[in-house]
Amino acid sequence: MNPNKALWEKGDFTRIADCMRESGEALVQRLGITKGLKVLDLGCGDGTTA
């Protein structure tokens, strides 16, 4: 069983968001994104459809 798939299917989005927040902050820092820059986020949302 894929543990990532199981986590998403469980719907534990708080746990997922905590992980994503940490990695997102690290990515922003590594890319040098600062206030005033425009960023296009192509991968937003939790992966489910409306």
N, C-alpha and C positions, 0 to 999 in steps of 0.2 A: 504494500500500500504506500502511496505517495503521501508523506506527512504534510506537505504544503497543500495538496489538494484536500486532504481531510480537514485541515484547519479552516480553509475557505468554506468548505461545505458545511462545517459546523456553525458558521455564522458568528464566530467569536471576533467581531470586528474591532473591539477595543484592544485586544491583544495584537491584532494585525496592525492597527493604527499606531500603537506604541513603537513597534518595530519599524514601520515605514517612516515615522517621524524622525527617528534617530538616523536612519540611512539617508533620508532626504536632507537633513541638516548637514550631514557630512558631504553629500554631493554638492550642495549649494556652496559650501566652503571650498571644496576642492576646485570647483569650476570658477570661483572668484565672482560669483553673482552678488552684486551689491544693490543697494537701494537706488532706484531710478532706471535700472536696466529692464528691458522688456524680455520676458521669457514665455515661450509657447509650450504649454504642458499638453502633450499628446496622449499621455497615459494616465488620465485621472479617473477617479471613481473606484469602486470596490470590485469591478469585474462582472457584476450582475447586470442584466438588462432591465429596463423599466417595465 
